[in-house]
Structures are given as structure tokens and as C-alpha cells.
Amino acid sequence: MKYCTKCKLDKPLSQFGKCKSKKDGHQQYCNACKLKYQQKNPNRKASVTKYREANKDICIFRSILSQQKNRAHYNMKAAEWQKANPEKVKATRARYDKKRQIQHRGLDAFSRFVFEEAKELVKLRNELTGVKWNIDHVIPISKGGTSEYTNIQVVPEVYNRHKATKLVQRYFLTTK
């Protein structure tokens, strides 16, 4: 038996939909209440999409927090997927390695030195602050940027994930 939070009745588990995220593995309201809700709100998906577009920053931030909170779960799922798909993992790594080689090809000695120093700075900041840091390309590689010293910066991982492949100003010029 399970209590439906909509109709306020105890009903058998067979009348509740499955939901992996709930502790008991079932949704919080019964199938009949869910159906009524869906009939009353036929444009729910459109409103959710509209909300997510209007509040992208909040949605991204919540997603990152969820991933950090459930990091062990995500890592376990990723490890399972990697074991089940070794060919895809190998192909992905090959593409990644090729991309990295292209990034560093043609860099002058000073740019390579600055990039290596940035790697060391990331390690140091990770240790000292307890916050994850990344090397960020001001102009993303996907938008034609390079790893030259004028195009890299060390930023918090949360900022780098939020920025993704967008073209924005430098991190330290935008934060105050």
C-alpha cells in the first residue's frame, strides 16, 4: 500500500507508476491522479521548455549542483557504460587525443610554456581552495580559438561548465 499525495488515499503499489528517483521506486501520486493532471495541463511540456529557456542559468546551476551532490552515482554509471562500450570509449579517446594534438600544433614556445604553467596553476588552486579549477579558452576551440597564451585563462570549473562554448568576456573582467 502507498499513500497518494493528490487524492489522499492509500492504494496498492500496482496503481502507481515506476520512478527510479524515489526511495520506494514509485511515483508520489497514483496513475488516475496523474492522468487527470495530464488532461488538465496538456501544454505542460511547452511550459517547462519555456521556463528552462527563460531561466537557463538557474537550470544549469541546479544541474551542476546535482551532479556534484551525486558524483559517486554518476561515476558508477559512467564506469558501467565504459565497460559495456569499449569500442566507443576507444574511438572517443582517439578523437580527443587528435583534437589535443591539433590544438598544440603550431604553438610557439612561449604559448606552450604558458599552457604548461596554467596546468600547474590549476593543480595548485585545486589543492589550496578545495574548488575545482579548469583551463578555459576565452574563444572556444570549437569557435576557432587556439591554445595561445592570449586565449587561455584559469577559471573555476562551475564557470567553465556554465560558459560551455559561448563567446563571453574574460572571467576576471566579468566578476566583481
DRENPA-3360 file (N, C-alpha, C; in nm, 2 decimals, always signed):
BEGIN
1 = MKYCTKCK = +0.08/-0.12/+0.00/+0.00/+0.00/+0.00/+0.09/+0.13/+0.00 ~ +0.04/+0.23/-0.07/+0.11/+0.35/-0.08/+0.01/+0.47/-0.07 ~ +0.05/+0.58/-0.01/-0.04/+0.69/+0.00/-0.02/+0.79/-0.12 ~ -0.13/+0.82/-0.18/-0.13/+0.91/-0.30/-0.14/+1.05/-0.24 ~ -0.04/+1.14/-0.28/-0.04/+1.28/-0.23/-0.14/+1.37/-0.29 ~ -0.21/+1.32/-0.40/-0.31/+1.40/-0.47/-0.45/+1.37/-0.42 ~ -0.49/+1.25/-0.43/-0.63/+1.21/-0.38/-0.63/+1.18/-0.23 ~ -0.52/+1.17/-0.17/-0.51/+1.15/-0.02/-0.57/+1.01/+0.02;
9 = LDKPLSQF = -0.55/+0.91/-0.06/-0.60/+0.77/-0.03/-0.48/+0.67/-0.04 ~ -0.49/+0.57/+0.04/-0.40/+0.46/+0.04/-0.44/+0.36/-0.07 ~ -0.35/+0.33/-0.16/-0.38/+0.24/-0.28/-0.27/+0.14/-0.29 ~ -0.30/+0.03/-0.36/-0.19/-0.07/-0.39/-0.08/-0.02/-0.48 ~ +0.04/-0.07/-0.46/+0.15/-0.02/-0.54/+0.13/-0.04/-0.69 ~ +0.05/-0.13/-0.73/+0.03/-0.15/-0.87/-0.04/-0.03/-0.94 ~ -0.10/+0.06/-0.86/-0.17/+0.17/-0.91/-0.08/+0.30/-0.92 ~ +0.05/+0.27/-0.90/+0.15/+0.38/-0.90/+0.25/+0.35/-1.01;
17 = GKCKSKKD = +0.29/+0.45/-1.09/+0.39/+0.44/-1.19/+0.53/+0.42/-1.13 ~ +0.62/+0.36/-1.20/+0.76/+0.34/-1.16/+0.83/+0.48/-1.16 ~ +0.93/+0.49/-1.07/+1.01/+0.61/-1.06/+1.14/+0.58/-0.99 ~ +1.25/+0.57/-1.06/+1.38/+0.53/-1.01/+1.43/+0.62/-0.90 ~ +1.39/+0.75/-0.91/+1.45/+0.85/-0.82/+1.39/+0.85/-0.69 ~ +1.27/+0.79/-0.67/+1.20/+0.78/-0.54/+1.26/+0.66/-0.46 ~ +1.26/+0.67/-0.33/+1.31/+0.57/-0.24/+1.24/+0.43/-0.26 ~ +1.11/+0.44/-0.27/+1.03/+0.31/-0.29/+1.02/+0.27/-0.43;
25 = GHQQYCNA = +1.07/+0.35/-0.53/+1.07/+0.31/-0.67/+0.94/+0.34/-0.74 ~ +0.85/+0.42/-0.68/+0.72/+0.45/-0.74/+0.69/+0.60/-0.73 ~ +0.61/+0.65/-0.82/+0.57/+0.79/-0.82/+0.49/+0.83/-0.70 ~ +0.48/+0.96/-0.67/+0.42/+1.00/-0.55/+0.27/+1.01/-0.56 ~ +0.21/+1.01/-0.68/+0.07/+1.00/-0.69/+0.03/+0.89/-0.79 ~ -0.09/+0.84/-0.77/-0.14/+0.73/-0.84/-0.16/+0.76/-0.99 ~ -0.18/+0.65/-1.07/-0.20/+0.67/-1.21/-0.32/+0.75/-1.25 ~ -0.43/+0.73/-1.17/-0.55/+0.80/-1.20/-0.53/+0.95/-1.18;
33 = CKLKYQQK = -0.47/+0.99/-1.07/-0.44/+1.13/-1.05/-0.34/+1.19/-1.15 ~ -0.25/+1.11/-1.19/-0.15/+1.16/-1.29/-0.22/+1.18/-1.43 ~ -0.31/+1.09/-1.46/-0.39/+1.11/-1.59/-0.48/+1.23/-1.58 ~ -0.54/+1.26/-1.47/-0.63/+1.38/-1.45/-0.54/+1.50/-1.47 ~ -0.42/+1.50/-1.41/-0.33/+1.62/-1.42/-0.29/+1.64/-1.56 ~ -0.25/+1.53/-1.63/-0.21/+1.55/-1.77/-0.32/+1.60/-1.86 ~ -0.45/+1.56/-1.83/-0.56/+1.61/-1.91/-0.59/+1.75/-1.88 ~ -0.57/+1.80/-1.76/-0.59/+1.94/-1.72/-0.48/+2.03/-1.78;
41 = NPNRKASV = -0.36/+1.97/-1.79/-0.24/+2.05/-1.84/-0.18/+1.99/-1.96 ~ -0.25/+2.00/-2.08/-0.19/+1.94/-2.20/-0.07/+2.01/-2.25 ~ -0.04/+2.14/-2.21/+0.07/+2.21/-2.26/+0.19/+2.21/-2.16 ~ +0.19/+2.12/-2.07/+0.29/+2.12/-1.96/+0.43/+2.11/-2.02 ~ +0.46/+2.03/-2.12/+0.59/+2.02/-2.18/+0.64/+2.16/-2.24 ~ +0.54/+2.22/-2.30/+0.58/+2.35/-2.36/+0.61/+2.46/-2.25 ~ +0.53/+2.45/-2.14/+0.56/+2.55/-2.03/+0.69/+2.52/-1.96 ~ +0.73/+2.39/-1.95/+0.85/+2.35/-1.89/+0.97/+2.40/-1.98;
49 = TKYREANK = +0.96/+2.38/-2.11/+1.06/+2.42/-2.21/+1.07/+2.57/-2.20 ~ +0.96/+2.64/-2.20/+0.96/+2.79/-2.19/+1.03/+2.84/-2.06 ~ +1.00/+2.77/-1.95/+1.07/+2.81/-1.82/+1.22/+2.78/-1.83 ~ +1.26/+2.67/-1.88/+1.40/+2.64/-1.89/+1.48/+2.73/-1.98 ~ +1.41/+2.78/-2.09/+1.48/+2.88/-2.18/+1.49/+3.01/-2.11 ~ +1.39/+3.05/-2.03/+1.39/+3.18/-1.96/+1.48/+3.18/-1.84 ~ +1.51/+3.06/-1.79/+1.59/+3.05/-1.67/+1.71/+2.96/-1.69 ~ +1.78/+2.97/-1.80/+1.89/+2.88/-1.83/+2.00/+2.88/-1.72;
57 = DICIFRSI = +2.03/+2.99/-1.67/+2.14/+3.00/-1.57/+2.10/+2.92/-1.45 ~ +1.98/+2.93/-1.40/+1.94/+2.86/-1.28/+1.93/+2.71/-1.31 ~ +1.88/+2.67/-1.42/+1.87/+2.53/-1.46/+2.01/+2.47/-1.47 ~ +2.10/+2.54/-1.53/+2.24/+2.49/-1.55/+2.30/+2.47/-1.41 ~ +2.29/+2.58/-1.32/+2.34/+2.57/-1.19/+2.29/+2.46/-1.11 ~ +2.16/+2.43/-1.12/+2.09/+2.32/-1.05/+2.15/+2.19/-1.10 ~ +2.17/+2.18/-1.23/+2.22/+2.05/-1.29/+2.36/+2.03/-1.24 ~ +2.44/+2.13/-1.23/+2.58/+2.11/-1.19/+2.58/+2.07/-1.04;
65 = LSQQKNRA = +2.50/+2.14/-0.96/+2.49/+2.10/-0.81/+2.45/+1.96/-0.80 ~ +2.35/+1.92/-0.87/+2.30/+1.78/-0.87/+2.41/+1.68/-0.90 ~ +2.49/+1.71/-1.01/+2.60/+1.63/-1.05/+2.71/+1.62/-0.94 ~ +2.73/+1.73/-0.88/+2.84/+1.73/-0.77/+2.79/+1.65/-0.65 ~ +2.66/+1.67/-0.61/+2.60/+1.60/-0.50/+2.60/+1.45/-0.52 ~ +2.57/+1.41/-0.64/+2.56/+1.27/-0.67/+2.67/+1.22/-0.76 ~ +2.79/+1.27/-0.74/+2.91/+1.24/-0.82/+2.94/+1.09/-0.82 ~ +2.93/+1.02/-0.70/+2.96/+0.88/-0.70/+2.87/+0.80/-0.79;
73 = HYNMKAAE = +2.74/+0.84/-0.78/+2.64/+0.77/-0.87/+2.67/+0.79/-1.01 ~ +2.70/+0.91/-1.05/+2.73/+0.94/-1.19/+2.86/+0.87/-1.24 ~ +2.96/+0.86/-1.15/+3.09/+0.80/-1.18/+3.06/+0.65/-1.20 ~ +2.98/+0.59/-1.11/+2.95/+0.45/-1.12/+2.88/+0.41/-1.26 ~ +2.78/+0.50/-1.29/+2.71/+0.48/-1.42/+2.80/+0.49/-1.54 ~ +2.89/+0.59/-1.53/+2.99/+0.61/-1.64/+3.08/+0.49/-1.65 ~ +3.13/+0.44/-1.54/+3.22/+0.32/-1.54/+3.14/+0.20/-1.60 ~ +3.02/+0.18/-1.57/+2.94/+0.07/-1.62/+2.93/+0.09/-1.78;
81 = WQKANPEK = +2.90/+0.21/-1.82/+2.88/+0.24/-1.96/+3.01/+0.21/-2.04 ~ +3.12/+0.25/-1.98/+3.25/+0.23/-2.04/+3.29/+0.09/-2.05 ~ +3.25/+0.00/-1.95/+3.28/-0.14/-1.96/+3.19/-0.20/-2.07 ~ +3.07/-0.15/-2.08/+2.98/-0.21/-2.18/+3.01/-0.16/-2.33 ~ +3.08/-0.05/-2.34/+3.11/+0.01/-2.47/+3.25/+0.04/-2.50 ~ +3.34/-0.06/-2.49/+3.48/-0.03/-2.50/+3.52/+0.03/-2.64 ~ +3.45/-0.01/-2.75/+3.49/+0.04/-2.88/+3.46/+0.19/-2.89 ~ +3.34/+0.23/-2.83/+3.31/+0.37/-2.83/+3.40/+0.46/-2.75;
89 = VKATRARY = +3.45/+0.40/-2.64/+3.54/+0.47/-2.55/+3.67/+0.49/-2.62 ~ +3.72/+0.38/-2.69/+3.84/+0.39/-2.77/+3.83/+0.50/-2.88 ~ +3.72/+0.50/-2.95/+3.70/+0.60/-3.06/+3.70/+0.74/-3.00 ~ +3.63/+0.76/-2.89/+3.62/+0.89/-2.83/+3.76/+0.94/-2.78 ~ +3.83/+0.85/-2.72/+3.97/+0.89/-2.68/+4.06/+0.92/-2.79 ~ +4.04/+0.85/-2.90/+4.12/+0.88/-3.02/+4.09/+1.02/-3.08 ~ +3.96/+1.05/-3.08/+3.92/+1.18/-3.13/+3.97/+1.29/-3.04 ~ +3.96/+1.27/-2.91/+4.01/+1.36/-2.81/+4.16/+1.39/-2.82;
97 = DKKRQIQH = +4.23/+1.28/-2.84/+4.38/+1.29/-2.85/+4.42/+1.37/-2.98 ~ +4.35/+1.34/-3.09/+4.37/+1.41/-3.21/+4.34/+1.56/-3.20 ~ +4.23/+1.59/-3.13/+4.19/+1.73/-3.11/+4.30/+1.80/-3.03 ~ +4.35/+1.74/-2.92/+4.45/+1.80/-2.84/+4.58/+1.82/-2.92 ~ +4.62/+1.73/-3.00/+4.74/+1.74/-3.08/+4.72/+1.86/-3.18 ~ +4.61/+1.87/-3.24/+4.58/+1.99/-3.33/+4.59/+2.12/-3.25 ~ +4.54/+2.12/-3.13/+4.54/+2.24/-3.05/+4.68/+2.29/-3.03 ~ +4.77/+2.20/-3.00/+4.91/+2.24/-2.97/+5.00/+2.25/-3.09;
105 = RGLDAFSR = +4.96/+2.20/-3.20/+5.04/+2.21/-3.32/+5.05/+2.36/-3.36 ~ +5.17/+2.40/-3.39/+5.19/+2.54/-3.44/+5.20/+2.64/-3.33 ~ +5.20/+2.60/-3.20/+5.22/+2.70/-3.09/+5.36/+2.73/-3.08 ~ +5.39/+2.86/-3.05/+5.53/+2.90/-3.02/+5.57/+2.85/-2.88 ~ +5.70/+2.85/-2.86/+5.75/+2.80/-2.73/+5.69/+2.87/-2.61 ~ +5.67/+3.01/-2.62/+5.61/+3.08/-2.51/+5.47/+3.04/-2.48 ~ +5.39/+3.02/-2.58/+5.25/+2.97/-2.56/+5.24/+2.83/-2.50 ~ +5.33/+2.74/-2.54/+5.34/+2.61/-2.47/+5.38/+2.62/-2.33;
113 = FVFEEAKE = +5.48/+2.71/-2.30/+5.52/+2.73/-2.16/+5.41/+2.78/-2.08 ~ +5.33/+2.88/-2.13/+5.22/+2.94/-2.05/+5.11/+2.83/-2.03 ~ +5.09/+2.75/-2.13/+4.99/+2.64/-2.12/+5.03/+2.55/-2.01 ~ +5.16/+2.51/-2.01/+5.20/+2.42/-1.90/+5.20/+2.48/-1.76 ~ +5.23/+2.61/-1.76/+5.22/+2.68/-1.63/+5.07/+2.69/-1.58 ~ +4.98/+2.71/-1.68/+4.84/+2.71/-1.64/+4.79/+2.58/-1.59 ~ +4.85/+2.47/-1.64/+4.81/+2.33/-1.58/+4.86/+2.32/-1.44 ~ +4.98/+2.37/-1.41/+5.03/+2.37/-1.28/+4.95/+2.46/-1.18;
121 = LVKLRNEL = +4.91/+2.57/-1.24/+4.82/+2.66/-1.16/+4.69/+2.60/-1.12 ~ +4.63/+2.53/-1.22/+4.51/+2.45/-1.19/+4.53/+2.36/-1.07 ~ +4.63/+2.28/-1.08/+4.66/+2.18/-0.97/+4.68/+2.25/-0.84 ~ +4.75/+2.36/-0.84/+4.78/+2.44/-0.71/+4.65/+2.49/-0.66 ~ +4.56/+2.56/-0.74/+4.44/+2.61/-0.70/+4.34/+2.50/-0.65 ~ +4.34/+2.39/-0.71/+4.26/+2.28/-0.67/+4.29/+2.24/-0.52 ~ +4.43/+2.23/-0.50/+4.47/+2.19/-0.37/+4.45/+2.29/-0.26 ~ +4.47/+2.42/-0.29/+4.46/+2.53/-0.20/+4.32/+2.57/-0.16;
129 = TGVKWNID = +4.23/+2.57/-0.26/+4.10/+2.62/-0.24/+3.99/+2.51/-0.22 ~ +4.02/+2.39/-0.26/+3.92/+2.28/-0.25/+3.81/+2.29/-0.35 ~ +3.82/+2.39/-0.44/+3.73/+2.41/-0.55/+3.80/+2.37/-0.68 ~ +3.73/+2.30/-0.77/+3.79/+2.26/-0.89/+3.81/+2.37/-0.99 ~ +3.92/+2.38/-1.05/+3.96/+2.48/-1.15/+3.99/+2.41/-1.28 ~ +3.97/+2.49/-1.39/+4.00/+2.44/-1.53/+4.07/+2.54/-1.61 ~ +4.14/+2.50/-1.71/+4.19/+2.59/-1.82/+4.08/+2.61/-1.91 ~ +4.05/+2.74/-1.93/+3.94/+2.78/-2.02/+3.99/+2.85/-2.14;
137 = HVIPISKG = +3.94/+2.83/-2.26/+3.97/+2.90/-2.38/+3.87/+3.02/-2.39 ~ +3.92/+3.14/-2.39/+3.83/+3.25/-2.40/+3.75/+3.24/-2.53 ~ +3.81/+3.22/-2.64/+3.74/+3.19/-2.76/+3.75/+3.03/-2.77 ~ +3.64/+2.96/-2.76/+3.64/+2.82/-2.76/+3.71/+2.76/-2.88 ~ +3.77/+2.64/-2.86/+3.83/+2.57/-2.97/+3.73/+2.55/-3.09 ~ +3.60/+2.52/-3.05/+3.50/+2.49/-3.15/+3.46/+2.61/-3.23 ~ +3.49/+2.73/-3.18/+3.46/+2.85/-3.25/+3.59/+2.91/-3.31 ~ +3.69/+2.83/-3.32/+3.81/+2.88/-3.39/+3.92/+2.93/-3.30;
145 = GTSEYTNI = +3.91/+2.92/-3.17/+4.01/+2.96/-3.08/+4.13/+2.86/-3.08 ~ +4.24/+2.91/-3.02/+4.36/+2.82/-3.01/+4.40/+2.82/-2.86 ~ +4.51/+2.75/-2.84/+4.57/+2.74/-2.70/+4.68/+2.84/-2.68 ~ +4.68/+2.95/-2.76/+4.78/+3.05/-2.75/+4.77/+3.12/-2.61 ~ +4.87/+3.18/-2.56/+4.87/+3.24/-2.43/+4.77/+3.35/-2.41 ~ +4.73/+3.41/-2.52/+4.63/+3.52/-2.52/+4.49/+3.47/-2.51 ~ +4.47/+3.34/-2.53/+4.34/+3.28/-2.53/+4.30/+3.19/-2.42 ~ +4.39/+3.17/-2.32/+4.36/+3.08/-2.21/+4.36/+3.16/-2.08;
153 = QVVPEVYN = +4.28/+3.10/-1.99/+4.26/+3.16/-1.85/+4.23/+3.04/-1.76 ~ +4.26/+3.05/-1.63/+4.23/+2.95/-1.53/+4.11/+3.00/-1.46 ~ +4.00/+2.92/-1.46/+3.87/+2.96/-1.40/+3.82/+2.85/-1.32 ~ +3.72/+2.88/-1.23/+3.65/+2.77/-1.16/+3.57/+2.68/-1.25 ~ +3.57/+2.55/-1.22/+3.50/+2.46/-1.31/+3.36/+2.49/-1.33 ~ +3.29/+2.54/-1.23/+3.15/+2.58/-1.24/+3.13/+2.69/-1.35 ~ +3.22/+2.79/-1.35/+3.21/+2.89/-1.45/+3.23/+2.83/-1.59 ~ +3.34/+2.75/-1.60/+3.37/+2.69/-1.73/+3.26/+2.60/-1.78;
161 = RHKATKLV = +3.20/+2.52/-1.70/+3.08/+2.44/-1.75/+2.97/+2.53/-1.79 ~ +2.94/+2.63/-1.71/+2.83/+2.73/-1.74/+2.86/+2.80/-1.88 ~ +2.98/+2.84/-1.89/+3.02/+2.91/-2.02/+3.01/+2.82/-2.14 ~ +3.05/+2.69/-2.12/+3.05/+2.59/-2.23/+3.12/+2.65/-2.35 ~ +3.05/+2.66/-2.47/+3.11/+2.70/-2.59/+3.07/+2.84/-2.63 ~ +3.02/+2.92/-2.53/+2.97/+3.05/-2.56/+3.09/+3.15/-2.57 ~ +3.07/+3.25/-2.64/+3.17/+3.36/-2.65/+3.14/+3.46/-2.55 ~ +3.22/+3.47/-2.44/+3.19/+3.57/-2.34/+3.33/+3.64/-2.31;
169 = QRYFLTTK = +3.32/+3.75/-2.23/+3.44/+3.82/-2.19/+3.52/+3.73/-2.10 ~ +3.64/+3.78/-2.07/+3.73/+3.70/-1.98/+3.66/+3.70/-1.84 ~ +3.69/+3.59/-1.77/+3.63/+3.56/-1.64/+3.65/+3.67/-1.54 ~ +3.78/+3.71/-1.53/+3.81/+3.81/-1.42/+3.77/+3.95/-1.46 ~ +3.73/+3.97/-1.58/+3.67/+4.10/-1.62/+3.52/+4.11/-1.60 ~ +3.46/+3.99/-1.59/+3.31/+3.99/-1.57/+3.27/+3.97/-1.43 ~ +3.36/+3.93/-1.34/+3.33/+3.91/-1.20/+3.38/+4.02/-1.12 ~ +3.30/+4.07/-1.02/+3.34/+4.18/-0.94/+3.30/+4.15/-0.79;
% end
